[in-house]
């Protein structure tokens, strides 16, 4: 699966907002950083296509 960090963060944030999570922006950032195995600095400045170490979407 490939995506940009920004598109992935946006998708995760929207899902968390729809689920009623209190802090969707922060939680989405933390989940994307962990899932993509990047630091906060890399996530902020890197927006090229990345291969995610994740399985297929359910």
MODELLER restraints for C-alpha pairs under 7 A, 6 or more apart:
rsr = mdl.restraints
at = mdl.atoms
rsr.add(forms.Gaussian(group=physical.xy_distance, feature=features.Distance(at['CA:1:A'], at['CA:51:A']), mean=5.85, stdev=0.5))
rsr.add(forms.Gaussian(group=physical.xy_distance, feature=features.Distance(at['CA:1:A'], at['CA:52:A']), mean=5.76, stdev=0.5))
rsr.add(forms.Gaussian(group=physical.xy_distance, feature=features.Distance(at['CA:2:A'], at['CA:49:A']), mean=6.18, stdev=0.5))
rsr.add(forms.Gaussian(group=physical.xy_distance, feature=features.Distance(at['CA:2:A'], at['CA:50:A']), mean=5.36, stdev=0.5))
rsr.add(forms.Gaussian(group=physical.xy_distance, feature=features.Distance(at['CA:2:A'], at['CA:51:A']), mean=4.53, stdev=0.5))
rsr.add(forms.Gaussian(group=physical.xy_distance, feature=features.Distance(at['CA:2:A'], at['CA:52:A']), mean=5.92, stdev=0.5))
rsr.add(forms.Gaussian(group=physical.xy_distance, feature=features.Distance(at['CA:3:A'], at['CA:49:A']), mean=5.30, stdev=0.5))
rsr.add(forms.Gaussian(group=physical.xy_distance, feature=features.Distance(at['CA:3:A'], at['CA:50:A']), mean=5.75, stdev=0.5))
rsr.add(forms.Gaussian(group=physical.xy_distance, feature=features.Distance(at['CA:3:A'], at['CA:51:A']), mean=6.97, stdev=0.5))
rsr.add(forms.Gaussian(group=physical.xy_distance, feature=features.Distance(at['CA:4:A'], at['CA:47:A']), mean=5.46, stdev=0.5))
rsr.add(forms.Gaussian(group=physical.xy_distance, feature=features.Distance(at['CA:4:A'], at['CA:48:A']), mean=5.66, stdev=0.5))
rsr.add(forms.Gaussian(group=physical.xy_distance, feature=features.Distance(at['CA:4:A'], at['CA:49:A']), mean=4.73, stdev=0.5))
rsr.add(forms.Gaussian(group=physical.xy_distance, feature=features.Distance(at['CA:4:A'], at['CA:50:A']), mean=6.00, stdev=0.5))
rsr.add(forms.Gaussian(group=physical.xy_distance, feature=features.Distance(at['CA:5:A'], at['CA:43:A']), mean=6.53, stdev=0.5))
rsr.add(forms.Gaussian(group=physical.xy_distance, feature=features.Distance(at['CA:5:A'], at['CA:47:A']), mean=5.69, stdev=0.5))
rsr.add(forms.Gaussian(group=physical.xy_distance, feature=features.Distance(at['CA:6:A'], at['CA:47:A']), mean=6.44, stdev=0.5))
rsr.add(forms.Gaussian(group=physical.xy_distance, feature=features.Distance(at['CA:9:A'], at['CA:28:A']), mean=5.87, stdev=0.5))
rsr.add(forms.Gaussian(group=physical.xy_distance, feature=features.Distance(at['CA:9:A'], at['CA:29:A']), mean=6.34, stdev=0.5))
rsr.add(forms.Gaussian(group=physical.xy_distance, feature=features.Distance(at['CA:9:A'], at['CA:32:A']), mean=6.09, stdev=0.5))
rsr.add(forms.Gaussian(group=physical.xy_distance, feature=features.Distance(at['CA:12:A'], at['CA:28:A']), mean=5.48, stdev=0.5))
rsr.add(forms.Gaussian(group=physical.xy_distance, feature=features.Distance(at['CA:13:A'], at['CA:24:A']), mean=5.34, stdev=0.5))
rsr.add(forms.Gaussian(group=physical.xy_distance, feature=features.Distance(at['CA:13:A'], at['CA:25:A']), mean=5.76, stdev=0.5))
rsr.add(forms.Gaussian(group=physical.xy_distance, feature=features.Distance(at['CA:13:A'], at['CA:28:A']), mean=5.07, stdev=0.5))
rsr.add(forms.Gaussian(group=physical.xy_distance, feature=features.Distance(at['CA:16:A'], at['CA:24:A']), mean=5.27, stdev=0.5))
rsr.add(forms.Gaussian(group=physical.xy_distance, feature=features.Distance(at['CA:17:A'], at['CA:24:A']), mean=5.64, stdev=0.5))
rsr.add(forms.Gaussian(group=physical.xy_distance, feature=features.Distance(at['CA:33:A'], at['CA:39:A']), mean=6.08, stdev=0.5))
rsr.add(forms.Gaussian(group=physical.xy_distance, feature=features.Distance(at['CA:33:A'], at['CA:40:A']), mean=6.59, stdev=0.5))
rsr.add(forms.Gaussian(group=physical.xy_distance, feature=features.Distance(at['CA:33:A'], at['CA:43:A']), mean=6.61, stdev=0.5))
rsr.add(forms.Gaussian(group=physical.xy_distance, feature=features.Distance(at['CA:36:A'], at['CA:52:A']), mean=5.62, stdev=0.5))
rsr.add(forms.Gaussian(group=physical.xy_distance, feature=features.Distance(at['CA:36:A'], at['CA:53:A']), mean=6.54, stdev=0.5))
